[in-house]
Amino acid sequence: MDEERNSLPEFKDGEDKEQKIKISITPAGAAFLGLALVFVLYQFGGALLTLLIFGFEIDKADVNAVRLLTAGGQILLILLPSLLLAKFIYTDVTSILKFKVPDKKEIVLFVIGMIIITPLLQNYLYIQNYLIAKAAENYGAIKSIKEIVDQLDKLLESAYGSLLVSNSIFEASLIIFIIAVVPAICEEVFFRGYVLSSFQLKFSPFLSALITGLFFGIYHFNPYGLIPLIALGTYFGFAAYKSESIFVPMILHFLNNFFAVTAYLILGEQELISSNVVPEKDVLVYFISLVVLIILFAAFVFYVNRKYKLEEQTKGEL
C-alpha cells in the first residue's frame, strides 16, 4: 500500500518510477500544506503587498501598475511556492509538475471538451440563478443571504472590471497577458501540477481531480460561479491526468480566460460564463439545452476514457 502511494503511475515510457518524498509528510498532507500556504501568501500576503505599494487609495493608483502587481503576485505567491514545494518535498519534480510536451491531437481533443463544457456551465448557471431568485422571492432568509452575496458579487465585479478597461491595442494585449497568460501558467502549475499530483499519490484520479477542482473554485471567490468553477477545475484535472501534461490544462485555462477577456473588451461582458438571471419563459429552453449538453459531455468523457484505455492496451502488447 505504501509503495502504491509513493509511486506516480502512467509515465510516457511505460516504466514504473518510484516517487519518493524527501520529508516526513504524506502526499495528501503535502497537498493541503501547499493549499494553506498559497492561500495565506496570495490572499493576505498579496493584500499586504498591495497596501505597502499603493496605500489605502488603491482606486487612485495607476491601473497598469495594479495589473503588473496582480501578475507579480501570481508569479511570486503562487508559481514560486509551487516550484519550491515540489522541489523540497519530492524527488522527481518533473513528473509531479507534469512537465511533458503533449501530442497536438491531445490538445485538440480536450479543446473540443472545452467547447462542450463552456455552454453547459453557462446553461447551468442561468438555471441556478433563476432558482435562487425564485427562492429569494418566497423565503426571507434566502433573500437576506442573496442580498449579501449580490453585494459581494458586485464588489468583485467592480474591482475586476477596472483591470479590464482598455484604450489601446497595447493595453488590450497587456490585459490578455495579465488575465489569461499569467494565471494559466501559475494556477495550473500549482493546482493541476503540485496539488493534483500530490492527491493522486493518495486518492483515485477522479477524486483527486474533484478535490483539486473544489479548492480551485473556492480560491476564486466567485459566489455564483462556484459550482461552474469547481466543474471547470475538475475538467482541467481530468485533462491533466489523461494527457500527463501540465501544458494541456494550461492551454484550456488560457482559452477560457482569453475568451472571457475578449468578450468583455468587445461586448462588455466581464465573464465568459455570465451570472445573469434569465426570463422565466426561457428557462425550459435552457434546461433542455443543459440536459443535451450533459449527455454530449458524458459521451465525450466516455470516448476519452476508451481512447486512452485502448492506447494503454496497445502499448502493453508491444
N, C-alpha and C positions, 0 to 999 in steps of 0.2 A: 504493500500500500504506500509506504513512504517513498519507494522508488518511483511509483507512478506519479506521485505529487511533485516530485522533483525532476520530472522529465517533460520536455516540450515536444509533443508529437508532430508528425507530418512535416518533416523537413523536405526541401526540394530534392535532395539526393536520395531520399528514401531510407537513410540510415538513422538509427536511434542515437540521439545525442543526449547525454545527461546534462541537465541544467542544475548546477549546484548553487546553493545560497551561501554567501560568504559570512553572514552574521546569523545570530540565533533568533530567527523570526520565521513564521510560517508565510507561505505565499499570499494567503488572504490577509494576514497581518501587514505584509509589505504593501498590499493594495490599499488597505484602509489608512495606513501611515501616510502614503502618498496623497490620498484624498483629503485627509485632515490637514496635512502640511500645506498643500497647494491652496486649499480653501482659505486658510488663515493668511498665507502670504499674499494671495491675489486680492482677496476682499478687504482685509484690514491693512496689510502692507501697502497695497495699491492705493487705498484711501489716504493713508498717512503720507505716502509719496506725493500724491496729488495736492494734499494740504500744504506740504512743505514747499512745493514749487509754485503753486498758484494762490495759496492762502484761501480765505473764505469766500473770495469773489471770483469763483471759477467761471461764472457766467460772463465775466468781463475779459477772460483770458483769450488769447489768440486761438482760434479754433484749430488751426494746423498744429499748434504746439500741443493742444489737448489730444489730437489724433495721434501724433507721434508718441506721446506719453502712453496712450492706450496700447499702441503696438509694442512699445518698450516694456510695458508692464506684462504683456503676454509672453514676450521673449524671456525676460528676466525672472518672472514669478511663476510661469507655467512650464515653458520649454526647458529652461536651465535646471530647475529642480527635478524634472522628469529624467533628464540625462544623468544627473548626479546620483539620483536614487538607483537607477538601473545599473550604473557603474559600481556603486558601493555595495549593493545587495546581491547582484547576480554575476556569475562568471561569464556568461555568453550574452553580452548586451545586444549584439546584432539580432539574435533570434528573439529576444524579449521585445525589442522595439520593432521587430518585423521589417528590417531593412532589406528587402528583396525587390528587385525590379519585376513588376508584374507583366504578364503577357497582354498585348494590346486587346486581344479578344476578351480577356477578363474584365478589362476596363469598360469596354463596350457593353458587356453583359450586365454589369452592375449599374451602369448608367441607365440602361433600359429599366432596371428595377426602380431607380430614382424617378423616372418618368411616370411610373405607375403609382408609387407611394406618395408622391407630392400631391396630386389631386385627391388621392384617397384621404390623406390627412386634412386637406382643405375641406372636403365634404364632411368629415367627422367633426371638424371644428365648427362649421356652420350649425350642424345639428346640436352639438354640445351647448353652444352659446344660446341657441333658441330655447332649449330645455331649461337652462339656467335662468333665462329671462322670464320664462313662464312660471317657474318655481318661485322666483322672487316676487311675482305678482300675487301669489297665493299664500306665501309664508313670510312673516315679518322677520324671522331670524335669518333666513336666506337672503332677504332683501338687504338687511344690515351688512351681512358679510360681503354681498355683491358690491355694495357701495364702497366699502373699504378696498376691495380688490380692484374696482374700477379706478379709484384714485391712485393706487399704486401703479396700475397699468398705464394710466395717463402720464404719471411722473416718469416712468421708464421710457415711454414713447417720446416724451419731450426731450429727455436727456440724450436718447439715441438719435432722434431726428436731427438735433443740432449738428451732429457729426456727419450727416448725410447731405447737407446743403452744399451744392456745387455751383460755381460761377464760371468755370473754365474747364477745358479738357484735362489740363494738368491736375486740377483739383479733383475731378471725377476719377482720374487714374489713381491719385493718392488715396481716395476713399475706397476704391476697389482693393488696393493693396492692403490697407489697414483693416477693412471689414471682411474681405474674402480670402486673401492670401495668407496673412499672418495667423488668424485663428485656425485656418485649415491645417497649417503646419503644427502650430504649438498645441492646440487642443487634441489633435489626433495622435501626436507622439505621446501625449500624456494619457488620454482615455483609451484609445484603441491600441496603443503601444504598451506602455508600462502597466497601466491598471488592468486592462483586459488580459494580457499575458499572465499577470500575477494571479488573477482569478482562475484562469484556465488551468493552472497548476494544481488547483484545489477542487474546482467545480466543473460541471459539464460545459461544453461550448455555449449552448443556448442560455443556460443560467448565468454564465459569465458575461455574455453579451447583454442580457437583460439587466443585471445588476449595474454594469457599467453604464448602460443607457439610462437607468434610473438616476444615477448621480449626475450624468451629463445633463439631463433635463432639469434637475434641481439647481445645478450650478448656474443656469442661465436666468434664473429669477423671472420667468415669464409665466404669471399665474394661469392665464387662459391657454397658453401654448404648452403647458407642462406635459400632458399626455402625448401630443404630437412630437414634442422634442424627445421624450423617452423612446417613442416608437422609432424615430429617425436615428437616434443614437444606437438603438438595438440593431437596426438595419446596417449601420456603419460597422458595428461589431461583427455581424454576420458576414459582411463583405471582407473584413479584415481576416477573419478566421478561415474562410474558404480560400481566399487568394494567398494567405500567409504573407501579405504585403501591406505595409502601412500606407503605401502610396495610393492604393485604391480608395480607402476611405478619405484620404486627403483630397483626392480629386472630387469625390462625391460631396464632401463638405464645402470645397471651394465653389462648385457649381451651384449648390444650394444658396450660399451667401452671395455669389455673384449675381444670380438672377433676382435675388431679393433686393440688392443694391440697384440693379438696373431698373427693376420695377418701380422703385422709389424715384430714381432720377428722371424716369420718363413719365410715369403715371402718378407719382406722388404717394404710392403705397409703400409703407415702411417695412412690410413683411411679405415674403412670398406666400406664406400661409397666413391669410388675413384672419383677424378675430372679430369681424363684423357679425351682426345678427341679421339673418335673412328673413324676408317676409314669410308669414305663415303659409301663404299659398304656394311657396316654392319648396317647403320642407320635404314633401313627398318625393319630389324630383331629386333632391339631394340625397335622400335616404336610399332611393333605388340606385342612384349612381354609386353611393357608398358600398352597397351590397355587391354590385357588379365589380367594382374595383377591388374589393376584398377577395372575391373569387379569383379575379385575374392575378392578384398578387400572390395568393396561395398557390396558384398554378405555376407562377414564376419561381417561387421558393422550391416547389416540388421538382421543377426542371433543373434548377441549380444543384440541388442535393443529388439528384440522379446523375447529372453530368459529372460531378466530382467523384461520385462513388464508382462510376464506370471507369473513369481515368485511373483511380486507385487500383481497381481490379486489373486493368491493363498493365499497369506498372508492376503489379505483383506477379504477373505471368511472364514478364520479361526476364 
